[in-house]
Amino acid sequence: MENQNTDYTYQNVVQIEDGEAASRKYLANVFIWMFVALGISALTAFEFYSSGNLMSLIIDPVAGGFTGLGYVAIFAPLAFSFVISFGFNRLSYIALLIIYLAYSVAIGITFSIFGLIYTSSSIFGVFLSSALIFGIMAIAGYKTKMDLTKMGSILYMIFIGAFVVGLVNFFMRSDQLSYIISFVFVAVMIGLTAYYMQMLKRIGAGIEYGTESSKKLVLIGAFVLYTTFINLVMSMLRIFGRRR
């Protein structure tokens, strides 16, 4: 699971007149970059899963556990996530773009491991189900007139707590606790999807286009939605995925 600090996204926003049109333009660009990341992750996962040589770099073919590089691959998304989250004002657009693309590659490597655990049909089914849920909640978040700020803050605190427990459980390896955490993550990600869409809609309404900050805000928005979707897929896979 990845860190999702979004306070920085409210910076460098200038109010413009046609907020609705600006929001649509901003969100269109956000989703384009989100789909780019998903495509890169899918391609990376396929390449690693289908190549014994690449998979042996992260999974020891003899012992069956993670190699040193495997542990790096598992925790690399978290490191990239922190850099993206806290490097908005310090990094150039090009640097942020490179890190974002590297982040999607790291996620793809992580997903290739799921291919060894779960059947292809269940992965595909969970992915479609997650995409449907994500789409419904994204539309709900965009359309609702209710202010979701308070709900989002509560969900984010729950997310942080569940993330810390999940990180500890990665080493404890308690299947029962992992199962419970997955249910918590599914519920939190569903709620956060709506909250983030409303937040990004408001950000898009106040962007001054043509600046480097506006380009970076698009990447940040894509990162937030992409990470939320990936967390939703991973959590649902742990609950509903059929093991090989």
TABEL-V712170 format. One record per pair of residues at least 24 apart in sequence whose C-alpha atoms are under 8 Angstrom apart, sorted by the first residue. I is the first residue (numbers start at 1). J is the second residue. Records with the same first field share a line. If there is no record, write none. Layout:
I = J ; J
This chain:
1 = 78 ; 163 ; 231
2 = 77 ; 78 ; 81 ; 163 ; 227 ; 231
3 = 78 ; 81 ; 82 ; 160
4 = 81 ; 85 ; 224 ; 227
5 = 85
6 = 85 ; 224
8 = 85 ; 86 ; 88
9 = 203 ; 217 ; 220 ; 221
10 = 203
12 = 207 ; 213 ; 214
13 = 203 ; 206 ; 207 ; 208
14 = 206 ; 207 ; 208
15 = 205 ; 206 ; 207 ; 208
16 = 205 ; 206 ; 207 ; 208
18 = 205
19 = 204 ; 205 ; 206
20 = 205
21 = 205
22 = 204 ; 205 ; 206 ; 207
23 = 200 ; 201 ; 202 ; 203 ; 204 ; 205
24 = 201 ; 204
25 = 204
26 = 201 ; 204 ; 218
27 = 200 ; 201 ; 204 ; 218
29 = 218
30 = 218 ; 219 ; 221 ; 222
31 = 222
32 = 222
33 = 218 ; 219 ; 222
34 = 222 ; 223 ; 225 ; 226
37 = 100 ; 101 ; 104 ; 226
38 = 104 ; 226
40 = 101 ; 104 ; 105 ; 108
41 = 104 ; 105 ; 106 ; 107 ; 108 ; 109 ; 111
42 = 108
43 = 108
44 = 105 ; 108 ; 109 ; 112
45 = 108 ; 109 ; 110 ; 111 ; 112
46 = 112
48 = 109 ; 112
49 = 112 ; 113 ; 115 ; 116
73 = 106 ; 109 ; 110
74 = 106 ; 110
76 = 103 ; 106
77 = 103 ; 106 ; 107
84 = 220
85 = 220
88 = 216
92 = 212
93 = 212 ; 213 ; 215 ; 216
96 = 216 ; 219
97 = 219
100 = 219 ; 223
116 = 244
117 = 243 ; 244
118 = 241 ; 242 ; 243 ; 244
119 = 241 ; 242 ; 243 ; 244
122 = 237 ; 240 ; 241 ; 242
123 = 237 ; 241
126 = 233 ; 236 ; 237 ; 240 ; 241
127 = 233
130 = 229 ; 232 ; 233 ; 236
131 = 229
133 = 190
134 = 190 ; 193 ; 229
137 = 190 ; 191 ; 193 ; 194
138 = 193 ; 194 ; 197
139 = 194 ; 197
140 = 194
141 = 193 ; 194 ; 195 ; 196 ; 197 ; 198
142 = 194 ; 197 ; 198 ; 201
148 = 194 ; 195 ; 198
149 = 195
151 = 195
152 = 191 ; 192 ; 195 ; 196
155 = 188 ; 191 ; 192
156 = 188 ; 192
158 = 188
159 = 185 ; 188
179 = 238 ; 239
182 = 235 ; 236 ; 238 ; 239
183 = 235 ; 236 ; 239
185 = 231 ; 232 ; 235
186 = 231 ; 232 ; 235 ; 236
189 = 228 ; 229 ; 231 ; 232
190 = 232
192 = 228
193 = 225 ; 228 ; 229
196 = 224 ; 225
